[in-house]
Every structure is written in structure tokens, then in C-alpha cells.
Amino acid sequence: MLLADATNVAAPSARATRARSKRLYFSLYDNPAAHADEARAYLADQIAAVQALPADLPASIAELSAWVEERTDAVGAQYRDYLAARKNGAPRRYFSCRAHALYFIKAVAPTKLVDGAWLYGLLKHWDNPAYHELIKTYLEELGEGVPSKNHVTIYQKLLATHGCDGWENLDEDHFVQGAIQLALGHNVEHFLPEVIGYNLGYEQLPLHLLISSYELNEFGIDPYYFTLHVTVDNAASGHAQKAVQALKNLMPRVGDREAFYRRVLDGYRLNDIGASTTSSIAEFDLQDELVNILAAKSSVGKNMHSDYCRVAGRSVNDWLGDPAKIPDFLAALEKAGWIKRGEAVEHSRFWGLVHGEKAEMFGVFSAYEQQVLRDWITSKPDGGRADGPRALTWRARQRTLDNLGQLQDRSEHFPERGLIRRHPRLEAPDNELRLLEEQVAAAPGKQQAMELLGGLMAPEIHHTAVGLMATRMYTQLFDA
């Protein structure tokens, strides 16, 4: 019996299963072959844990296409209502401030940085047309080897642009979905129905994707990663429709079709556990986030300050010596006039210490951490904010740059160099890419070439220079 079938055994507690997620996530990313058994056991436990969750899939496969269309129409109607409400003065639904939006980007990073991983193991079935819809979906998640379209490279750039590091320290819940995706991708032979079901659920267009894209743009944050998913997941010809077609292609003609479909439902339910977009947004608290940032820095900062400056009669080192004192330290800074809440940050002496090239603590706070501090200072006790200059949306800023002749098309960074060597080599030396070309050319047949390339398209590799090149070569051979 496959582990995925053993769902009649007593399921471990949801908390105990989640507690394994973070460790397994990094284990599968670093060395998946050494943790195959652990990954299969983890999936079996997660599947057992979701048995009681509802699944809104129709009872008949024949109804799936209509179900996708109805869901898409419903989401579209809800989004129109949201836009109408915003036009009539309603506040943002998700993000209270720019720091909140950036926190969201960091909070969902463990999932976004393994985007598409659940489909990885299907690459070996390149010569079976029944798998082509799913393989094509994976290739598109990888941008078909184009760096500016690879979902992981796009998200890495988004994190780096805004200083959203430290996502590795997030709580266990934030790693559940990523661990599931990695475990599925490395065990598709054991969990094919669950992979199909998970893919079917993940590729549906959710309302939160549309709203988060809209509100990120308002804060001047590039929403491209999210808008890209709005387009590629479309119900007409995108990943949502490919997911339905894949199920139809792979549903067994002989055997227990009902049992297969029940396992598809289990895979679909796996989308509903762990931290989600909406739960990650809801968990943000501006005060708590600032306290957490300062507490994390206190382990080093507690020994780095002189005794000349004292706040409320105590040295800064003393305040930072106990992370539990951070809220009191902030209150003392405010009382002493170092921080003036509800006013522009320039009115606070403390801001001048951390922001600017000549600031005494220049480089101590990342761009994200400075944004948290900025938003906390400008926030008022009644929930309002100090008036500041109106920020341009992301799209308005791009139009402005374009008018100034400063905006380059994304493709300009990737000049033509022939079919395979089309893009900069990033961190890979020339000899490594040349060696890959030579190995593929020397392969005795297409099967061996595809196996070689597929091995370089794993979740932990595909966004590197050699992985991107392997993806371009695989795509060329796959489409031939």
C-alpha cells in the first residue's frame, strides 16, 4: 500500500505535523534524495489531517470546466464590487500601511520561493501526452528559462528590492505550503492523484490575488509577480484550464476511478492548511513587528552603545539587555521627545539616527525595517496617520520614468545570443554552461538529454544560471 493510501490510520495532531514543516522544507531544498522517506510520511500525515475539510469540487469530472468558469465569474464580480467600493471612498481591505504590504511579501516568501515545485517530478514523463498540460504549467512557472519570467527569480528580486530578508525565521505555519509543494514534487510517483488535485486547487484565480496586486501598486510596490499569476492562471487557456484537462487526461480508464478521484480531492484540500495569504495579512501588527525587529537586534546592540546617552535614566545598553524591555524603551524614547508619534519622521531625532547616509546607525536597519519604523512613528493613537507627500503608484512611477526616457524594457537586459545562449550567465561561469551544452550534445538520445536537463530544473536549481539554461534547452526539445 502506498503511504498516500494509508489515511485510515490515526492522524497526528495538526500542531505536531506543522512542527515538522520548517525543518523538512529546508531539508528537501538542500538534499531531497536524503529525505524521501520523511517527505512521504509527512504527506501521508498531512493528507490524513485534511480528511474532514470540505472540498467544493463537483462530483463529476464533466462538470469541472463549468465549475472553473463559475468560480472565475464569481471572483470577477467580487473584485468589481471591491473596486466600486474603493472608488466611493472605502479604505484598503488588506494593507493598513506600506510596512504591512512589505510584511505580507516576506510572510508568503517560503511558498513563493518554491513556486510550481509540486509539478517537478513530472518532467520525466515528457514523452507521454497525458502529462503535457502539467509539464507545460511547470515550464511556465519557470518562465521557460527566461530570468525575467521565472517566478522564483521575480520574487527574489522583489524581496531584495525592499530589504525583506529574514523570512527564514518565520513561524512553522508559513512553511507548511512550501513543504507540501516540495514533498509532492519529489514524490509524484507515490502521490500522482494528490498532485493533480493540489494543482487543480492552486491554479484557480483567487480574489485575494487581485486585491493584493491592486493595493501593492498603490504603495508603489511592483505587483508584477502577482499580476503575472492573474494572467497565467486564466480559466480560458491558462493554468486553471490546463489543470482540468490534466485531470481528464490522467483519470484511469481501468480500475477504481472513484478512489482515484477521492485522492484528487485530498490533494485539493492540501491547499487549505498552513499560513495563507489572508492569514498572513491578518497576523500583522505594526507595534509588535517593530518590537520584534528591535528585539532581534538587541543581542548585538546591547554592547554597542556608549553610556553617554541615557533614556529615562538608563543606558541604551541596559534597555537592550533585556528584549522584554523593548516596548518600555520605545515608550521612554517617546516620552523623552526622541520620537514624536503622529508626526512626520523628520521631526523625530531617533529617525535621524537610523536614516540617511550620514546617520550614526547607517546600515543597521534594512529598507523594510526602516519602513516599519517610519509607519510606526507616523501612526497616531487613534489609528490615523500623519499627512505626508502622496506617493506615486508603481504604475504611475513607471509611466513617469518612461516619459523621462529612463525606463528600459525588461527584455533589453536579455539580448539575443542564439537559441540557447540568449541570456546573461548570472553567476555561472562560461565553462559550466559550455559543459552543459556539450553534455546534452553528447547524450546518446533524447531520453538521456531530457533526464540530464530535468535534473537541473529542480526547485532548488532552476532559477540559477545553469538551471535557467537547462530549462530553455528542455523547453526547446519538449516543443520540438
Secondary structure as GFF3:
##gff-version 3
##sequence-region A 1 480
A	DSSP	three_ten_helix	3	5	.	.	.	ID=ss1
A	DSSP	alpha_helix	14	18	.	.	.	ID=ss2
A	DSSP	alpha_helix	21	30	.	.	.	ID=ss3
A	DSSP	three_ten_helix	32	35	.	.	.	ID=ss4
A	DSSP	alpha_helix	36	49	.	.	.	ID=ss5
A	DSSP	three_ten_helix	61	63	.	.	.	ID=ss6
A	DSSP	alpha_helix	64	87	.	.	.	ID=ss7
A	DSSP	alpha_helix	98	107	.	.	.	ID=ss8
A	DSSP	alpha_helix	109	112	.	.	.	ID=ss9
A	DSSP	three_ten_helix	117	125	.	.	.	ID=ss10
A	DSSP	three_ten_helix	129	131	.	.	.	ID=ss11
A	DSSP	alpha_helix	132	141	.	.	.	ID=ss12
A	DSSP	three_ten_helix	143	145	.	.	.	ID=ss13
A	DSSP	alpha_helix	151	161	.	.	.	ID=ss14
A	DSSP	three_ten_helix	167	169	.	.	.	ID=ss15
A	DSSP	three_ten_helix	172	175	.	.	.	ID=ss16
A	DSSP	alpha_helix	176	185	.	.	.	ID=ss17
A	DSSP	alpha_helix	192	202	.	.	.	ID=ss18
A	DSSP	alpha_helix	207	218	.	.	.	ID=ss19
A	DSSP	alpha_helix	224	232	.	.	.	ID=ss20
A	DSSP	alpha_helix	239	250	.	.	.	ID=ss21
A	DSSP	alpha_helix	257	269	.	.	.	ID=ss22
A	DSSP	three_ten_helix	270	272	.	.	.	ID=ss23
A	DSSP	alpha_helix	277	282	.	.	.	ID=ss24
A	DSSP	alpha_helix	286	301	.	.	.	ID=ss25
A	DSSP	beta_strand	310	311	.	.	.	ID=ss26
A	DSSP	beta_strand	314	315	.	.	.	ID=ss27
A	DSSP	alpha_helix	316	320	.	.	.	ID=ss28
A	DSSP	three_ten_helix	323	325	.	.	.	ID=ss29
A	DSSP	alpha_helix	326	335	.	.	.	ID=ss30
A	DSSP	three_ten_helix	345	347	.	.	.	ID=ss31
A	DSSP	alpha_helix	349	354	.	.	.	ID=ss32
A	DSSP	alpha_helix	367	378	.	.	.	ID=ss33
A	DSSP	alpha_helix	394	403	.	.	.	ID=ss34
A	DSSP	three_ten_helix	410	413	.	.	.	ID=ss35
A	DSSP	alpha_helix	430	442	.	.	.	ID=ss36
A	DSSP	alpha_helix	446	455	.	.	.	ID=ss37
A	DSSP	alpha_helix	465	479	.	.	.	ID=ss38
###
